[in-house]
Amino acid sequence: MARQRAAVARAYPDIQPITVDLDPEEAFRLVEKVAVKLRWTPVETRAPGGRLGLGYLDYVDRSAIFGFPSDVAVRFTPLVGQTRIDLRSVARVGGHDVGEGARRFRKFAETLAAEIGDE
């Protein structure tokens, strides 16, 4: 597993957690808005809160060509004056996603940045 993570990190060095200058609740609402634009289907949510302030959003997205499902998990971690957003995408079909997860992450990051710029 560690070897696989290292290979993925080498292949996709730009895929990193995103830090935004928003509190966790604002980041949560923003990601919900982005997910609607990306046409992700919501599965389960927990707004940030509690003692640790953690929250999550889980979605299903489908590939453009064959409509294969992928699970998309978004996690929120509060920082001082910011929120860390971690996104993970896992294909349900086959042993790998042929770069679809990286494309999904990049589209998410691009759409998120555009939304932040519009505010």
C-alpha positions in Angstrom: 0.0 0.0 0.0 2.8 2.4 0.8 4.5 1.7 -2.5 1.2 2.4 -4.3 0.8 5.7 -2.5 4.3 6.7 -3.4 3.8 5.9 -7.0 0.6 7.9 -7.1 2.3 10.9 -5.4 5.1 10.7 -8.1 2.6 10.5 -10.9 0.3 13.3 -9.6 2.4 15.8 -7.6 -0.2 18.5 -8.0 -2.9 16.5 -6.2 -2.7 17.9 -2.7 -5.2 19.0 0.0 -6.6 22.5 -0.7 -6.5 25.1 2.0 -9.1 28.0 1.8 -9.3 31.1 3.9 -12.8 30.3 5.1 -14.2 28.8 8.3 -15.3 25.1 8.0 -19.0 26.0 7.7 -18.4 28.4 4.8 -16.1 25.9 3.1 -18.7 23.2 3.6 -21.4 25.3 1.9 -19.0 26.3 -0.9 -18.1 22.6 -1.6 -21.8 21.7 -1.7 -22.3 24.4 -4.3 -19.3 23.2 -6.3 -20.6 19.6 -6.2 -24.0 20.7 -7.6 -22.1 22.4 -10.5 -20.1 19.2 -11.1 -23.3 17.1 -11.0 -22.1 14.9 -8.2 -24.9 12.8 -6.4 -24.8 13.3 -2.6 -24.7 10.2 -0.5 -24.0 11.3 3.1 -23.0 14.5 4.8 -22.0 15.7 8.2 -21.6 19.5 8.6 -18.4 20.6 10.4 -18.9 20.8 14.1 -18.4 19.1 17.4 -15.3 19.2 19.6 -12.9 18.8 16.6 -14.9 20.7 14.1 -14.5 18.0 11.4 -17.1 17.5 8.7 -17.5 15.5 5.5 -19.4 15.2 2.2 -19.7 11.9 0.3 -20.8 11.7 -3.3 -21.0 9.5 -6.3 -19.8 10.8 -9.7 -20.0 8.9 -13.0 -17.4 8.8 -15.8 -18.3 10.7 -18.9 -18.0 7.9 -21.4 -19.5 4.8 -19.8 -21.0 6.2 -16.7 -19.0 4.1 -14.3 -19.5 5.2 -10.7 -16.7 6.5 -8.5 -17.0 7.4 -4.8 -15.9 10.9 -4.0 -15.1 11.8 -0.3 -14.5 15.4 0.8 -13.2 16.0 4.3 -12.9 19.3 6.2 -10.4 20.0 8.8 -10.4 23.4 10.6 -7.2 25.3 10.9 -6.5 28.8 12.4 -8.5 31.1 10.1 -8.7 28.5 7.4 -10.0 25.1 6.4 -8.2 22.2 4.9 -10.2 20.3 2.2 -9.1 16.8 1.4 -10.7 15.1 -1.6 -10.4 11.4 -2.4 -11.9 9.6 -5.5 -12.1 5.8 -5.9 -13.4 4.0 -8.9 -15.9 1.3 -8.1 -15.2 -0.7 -11.3 -11.8 -2.1 -12.3 -8.5 -2.0 -10.6 -7.7 1.7 -11.5 -9.4 4.7 -12.9 -7.0 5.6 -15.7 -6.4 9.1 -14.4 -10.1 9.9 -13.9 -9.7 10.7 -10.2 -6.9 13.2 -11.0 -9.0 14.8 -13.7 -11.9 14.9 -11.2 -9.7 16.5 -8.5 -8.4 19.2 -11.0 -11.9 20.0 -12.2 -13.0 20.3 -8.5 -10.1 22.6 -7.6 -10.7 24.7 -10.7 -14.4 25.1 -10.0 -13.7 25.8 -6.3 -11.2 28.5 -7.2 -13.7 30.1 -9.6 -16.4 30.1 -6.9 -14.1 31.7 -4.4 -13.1 34.3 -7.0 -16.8 35.1 -7.6 -17.6 35.8 -3.9 
